[in-house]
Amino acid sequence: MTNLQKIREKRDISKYRLSQLSGLSQTYIGRIENGSTSIENVTLKNIRLLAKALNVDYTELLD
């Protein structure tokens, strides 16, 4: 389980809601969470969008 998924589930936010908050697609978020797209391959811009939507520092998604 990725940090993204752990944080998202801890905050009780669905992938759909996260996609609305971040402007990124549910499919893209799902690929990050299931490992199809490694967090290391996600642009810093998108990491920051996800972090802002989850109200965390972007580094928490990278740990």
DSSP file (Angstrom, degrees, kcal/mol; ACC not computed):
  #  RESIDUE AA STRUCTURE BP1 BP2  ACC     N-H-->O    O-->H-N    N-H-->O    O-->H-N    TCO  KAPPA ALPHA  PHI   PSI    X-CA   Y-CA   Z-CA
    1    1 A M              0   0    0      0, 0.0    33,-0.1     0, 0.0     2,-0.1   0.000 360.0 360.0 360.0 130.7    0.0    0.0    0.0
    2    2 A T     >  -     0   0    0     31,-0.5     4,-2.6     1,-0.1     5,-0.2  -0.353 360.0-113.1 -79.6 161.5    1.4    3.4   -1.0
    3    3 A N  H  > S+     0   0    0     58,-0.3     4,-2.9     1,-0.2     5,-0.3   0.882 118.4  58.8 -59.7 -37.3    1.6    6.4    1.3
    4    4 A L  H  > S+     0   0    0     57,-0.3     4,-2.6     1,-0.2    -1,-0.2   0.948 109.0  42.5 -56.8 -49.7   -0.9    8.1   -1.0
    5    5 A Q  H  > S+     0   0    0      2,-0.2     4,-2.8     1,-0.2     5,-0.3   0.910 113.7  51.8 -66.1 -42.2   -3.4    5.3   -0.4
    6    6 A K  H  X S+     0   0    0     -4,-2.6     4,-2.3     2,-0.2    -2,-0.2   0.933 114.4  42.6 -59.2 -47.2   -2.8    5.2    3.3
    7    7 A I  H  X S+     0   0    0     -4,-2.9     4,-1.8     2,-0.2    -2,-0.2   0.917 114.6  50.6 -66.9 -43.5   -3.3    8.9    3.7
    8    8 A R  H  <>S+     0   0    0     -4,-2.6     5,-2.4    -5,-0.3    -2,-0.2   0.931 114.5  43.1 -60.9 -46.8   -6.3    9.0    1.4
    9    9 A E  H ><5S+     0   0    0     -4,-2.8     3,-1.3     1,-0.2    -1,-0.2   0.879 109.9  56.5 -69.6 -37.2   -8.0    6.1    3.3
   10   10 A K  H 3<5S+     0   0    0     -4,-2.3    -1,-0.2    -5,-0.3    -2,-0.2   0.861 110.9  45.0 -60.4 -34.8   -7.1    7.6    6.7
   11   11 A R  T 3<5S-     0   0    0     -4,-1.8    -1,-0.3    -5,-0.2    -2,-0.2   0.406 113.2-123.0 -89.0   1.6   -8.8   10.8    5.7
   12   12 A D  T < 5 +     0   0    0     -3,-1.3     2,-0.5     1,-0.2    -3,-0.2   0.914  59.3 149.8  56.7  47.2  -11.8    8.8    4.4
   13   13 A I      < -     0   0    0     -5,-2.4    -1,-0.2    -6,-0.1    -2,-0.1  -0.945  39.7-136.7-112.1 128.0  -11.5   10.3    0.9
   14   14 A S     >  -     0   0    0     -2,-0.5     4,-2.6     1,-0.1     5,-0.2  -0.341  23.7-113.3 -75.9 162.4  -12.5    8.3   -2.1
   15   15 A K  H  > S+     0   0    0      2,-0.2     4,-2.5     1,-0.2     5,-0.2   0.891 120.2  55.1 -60.9 -37.9  -10.4    8.2   -5.3
   16   16 A Y  H  > S+     0   0    0      2,-0.2     4,-1.9     1,-0.2    -1,-0.2   0.945 109.7  44.5 -60.0 -48.1  -13.3   10.0   -7.0
   17   17 A R  H  > S+     0   0    0      1,-0.2     4,-2.5     2,-0.2    -2,-0.2   0.901 112.6  51.8 -64.9 -41.1  -13.2   12.8   -4.4
   18   18 A L  H  X S+     0   0    0     -4,-2.6     4,-2.5     1,-0.2     6,-0.4   0.882 107.6  53.0 -63.0 -37.3   -9.4   13.0   -4.5
   19   19 A S  H  X S+     0   0    0     -4,-2.5     4,-2.1     2,-0.2     5,-0.3   0.894 110.2  48.0 -65.3 -37.8   -9.6   13.3   -8.3
   20   20 A Q  H  < S+     0   0    0     -4,-1.9    -2,-0.2     2,-0.2    -1,-0.2   0.923 115.2  44.6 -65.2 -44.1  -12.1   16.2   -7.9
   21   21 A L  H  < S+     0   0    0     -4,-2.5    -2,-0.2     1,-0.2    -1,-0.2   0.842 123.4  34.5 -70.4 -34.3   -9.9   18.0   -5.3
   22   22 A S  H  < S-     0   0    0     -4,-2.5    -2,-0.2     2,-0.2    -1,-0.2   0.706  97.9-126.9 -95.8 -22.3   -6.6   17.5   -7.2
   23   23 A G  S  < S+     0   0    0     -4,-2.1     2,-0.3     1,-0.3    -3,-0.1   0.565  71.2 121.4  82.7   8.2   -7.8   17.8  -10.8
   24   24 A L        -     0   0    0     -6,-0.4    -1,-0.3    -5,-0.3    -2,-0.2  -0.746  68.7 -99.7-103.1 153.4   -6.1   14.4  -11.6
   25   25 A S     >  -     0   0    0     -2,-0.3     4,-2.2     1,-0.1     5,-0.2  -0.321  19.2-125.2 -73.8 153.4   -8.1   11.4  -13.0
   26   26 A Q  H  > S+     0   0    0      1,-0.2     4,-2.8     2,-0.2     5,-0.2   0.876 113.0  55.8 -60.1 -38.4   -9.2    8.5  -10.8
   27   27 A T  H  > S+     0   0    0      2,-0.2     4,-2.2     1,-0.2    -1,-0.2   0.919 107.4  47.7 -61.8 -44.9   -7.4    6.2  -13.2
   28   28 A Y  H  > S+     0   0    0      2,-0.2     4,-1.9     1,-0.2    -2,-0.2   0.923 112.8  48.4 -62.9 -45.1   -4.1    8.0  -12.7
   29   29 A I  H  X S+     0   0    0     -4,-2.2     4,-2.4     1,-0.2    -2,-0.2   0.912 111.1  51.7 -61.6 -43.1   -4.6    8.0   -8.9
   30   30 A G  H  X S+     0   0    0     -4,-2.8     4,-2.5     1,-0.2     6,-0.3   0.880 107.0  53.0 -60.8 -39.7   -5.4    4.3   -9.0
   31   31 A R  H  X>S+     0   0    0     -4,-2.2     6,-2.2     2,-0.2     5,-1.0   0.877 110.0  47.8 -65.4 -37.6   -2.2    3.6  -11.1
   32   32 A I  H ><5S+     0   0    0     -4,-1.9     3,-0.7     4,-0.2    -2,-0.2   0.934 113.8  47.8 -66.2 -45.3   -0.1    5.4   -8.5
   33   33 A E  H 3<5S+     0   0    0     -4,-2.4   -31,-0.5     1,-0.2    -2,-0.2   0.855 114.5  44.1 -66.8 -36.0   -1.8    3.5   -5.6
   34   34 A N  H 3<5S-     0   0    0     -4,-2.5    -1,-0.2    -5,-0.2    -2,-0.2   0.470 114.8-112.1 -91.7   1.0   -1.5    0.0   -7.2
   35   35 A G  T <<5S+     0   0    0     -3,-0.7     3,-0.2    -4,-0.6    -3,-0.2   0.433  85.1 119.2  89.4  -1.4    2.1    0.6   -8.3
   36   36 A S  S   <S+     0   0    0     -5,-1.0     2,-0.5    -6,-0.3    -4,-0.2   0.871  86.7  35.5 -63.1 -34.7    1.5    0.7  -12.1
   37   37 A T  S    S-     0   0    0     -6,-2.2    -2,-0.3    -9,-0.1    -1,-0.3  -0.969  94.2-136.6-119.0 113.0    2.9    4.2  -12.0
   38   38 A S    >   -     0   0    0     -2,-0.5     3,-2.1    -3,-0.2     4,-0.3  -0.388  15.1-125.1 -69.0 143.7    5.7    4.6   -9.4
   39   39 A I  G >  S+     0   0    0      1,-0.3     3,-1.1    -7,-0.2    -1,-0.1   0.801 112.4  64.3 -58.6 -27.6    5.6    7.7   -7.2
   40   40 A E  G 3  S+     0   0    0      1,-0.2    -1,-0.3    22,-0.0    -2,-0.0   0.724 101.5  50.3 -67.6 -20.2    9.1    8.3   -8.5
   41   41 A N  G <  S+     0   0    0     -3,-2.1     2,-0.4     2,-0.1    -1,-0.2   0.386  88.3 100.2 -98.4   2.2    7.7    8.7  -12.0
   42   42 A V  S <  S-     0   0    0     -3,-1.1     5,-0.0    -4,-0.3    -3,-0.0  -0.721  81.5-110.2 -88.3 136.9    5.0   11.2  -11.0
   43   43 A T     >  -     0   0    0     -2,-0.4     4,-2.3     1,-0.1     5,-0.2  -0.276  19.7-120.0 -65.7 152.1    5.8   14.8  -11.7
   44   44 A L  H  > S+     0   0    0      1,-0.2     4,-2.6     2,-0.2     5,-0.2   0.864 114.6  59.1 -59.3 -36.3    6.5   17.1   -8.8
   45   45 A K  H  > S+     0   0    0      1,-0.2     4,-1.9     2,-0.2    -1,-0.2   0.928 108.2  43.9 -58.5 -45.9    3.5   19.2   -9.9
   46   46 A N  H  > S+     0   0    0      2,-0.2     4,-2.3     1,-0.2    -2,-0.2   0.863 111.1  53.9 -71.0 -35.6    1.2   16.3   -9.6
   47   47 A I  H  X S+     0   0    0     -4,-2.3     4,-2.6     1,-0.2    -1,-0.2   0.920 110.1  48.3 -61.7 -42.9    2.6   15.2   -6.3
   48   48 A R  H  X S+     0   0    0     -4,-2.6     4,-2.6     2,-0.2    -2,-0.2   0.877 109.2  52.6 -66.3 -37.1    2.0   18.8   -5.0
   49   49 A L  H  X S+     0   0    0     -4,-1.9     4,-2.1     2,-0.2    -2,-0.2   0.919 112.4  45.3 -62.8 -43.4   -1.6   18.7   -6.3
   50   50 A L  H  X S+     0   0    0     -4,-2.3     4,-1.8     2,-0.2    -2,-0.2   0.919 113.2  50.0 -65.6 -43.7   -2.3   15.4   -4.5
   51   51 A A  H  X>S+     0   0    0     -4,-2.6     5,-2.4     1,-0.2     4,-0.8   0.914 111.1  48.7 -61.8 -43.5   -0.6   16.7   -1.3
   52   52 A K  H ><5S+     0   0    0     -4,-2.6     3,-0.7     1,-0.2    -1,-0.2   0.914 110.5  51.0 -63.3 -42.4   -2.6   19.9   -1.4
   53   53 A A  H 3<5S+     0   0    0     -4,-2.1    -1,-0.2     1,-0.2    -2,-0.2   0.832 115.8  41.9 -63.9 -32.2   -5.9   18.0   -1.9
   54   54 A L  H 3<5S-     0   0    0     -4,-1.8    -1,-0.2     2,-0.1    -2,-0.2   0.477 110.1-124.1 -92.5  -4.2   -5.0   15.7    1.0
   55   55 A N  T <<5S+     0   0    0     -4,-0.8     2,-0.3    -3,-0.7    -3,-0.2   0.921  70.2 118.6  60.1  47.2   -3.8   18.7    3.2
   56   56 A V  S   <S-     0   0    0     -5,-2.4    -1,-0.2    -6,-0.1     2,-0.2  -0.902  74.3 -91.9-132.4 163.0   -0.3   17.2    3.8
   57   57 A D    >   -     0   0    0     -2,-0.3     3,-2.0     1,-0.1     4,-0.5  -0.568  38.9-121.8 -71.2 140.3    3.2   18.2    3.0
   58   58 A Y  T >> S+     0   0    0      1,-0.3     3,-1.2    -2,-0.2     4,-0.5   0.773 108.6  68.3 -58.5 -26.4    4.2   16.7   -0.4
   59   59 A T  H >> S+     0   0    0      1,-0.3     4,-1.1     2,-0.2     3,-0.8   0.776  87.1  67.5 -65.4 -25.0    7.2   14.9    1.3
   60   60 A E  H <4 S+     0   0    0     -3,-2.0    -1,-0.3     1,-0.3    -2,-0.2   0.786  97.4  53.6 -65.5 -25.8    4.7   12.6    3.2
   61   61 A L  H <4 S+     0   0    0     -3,-1.2   -57,-0.3    -4,-0.5   -58,-0.3   0.694 109.2  49.4 -78.8 -18.3    3.7   11.1   -0.2
   62   62 A L  H <<        0   0    0     -3,-0.8    -2,-0.2    -4,-0.5    -1,-0.2   0.645 360.0 360.0 -95.9 -17.2    7.4   10.3   -0.9
   63   63 A D     <        0   0    0     -4,-1.1    -1,-0.2    -3,-0.0    -2,-0.1   0.510 360.0 360.0 -62.2 360.0    8.4    8.6    2.3
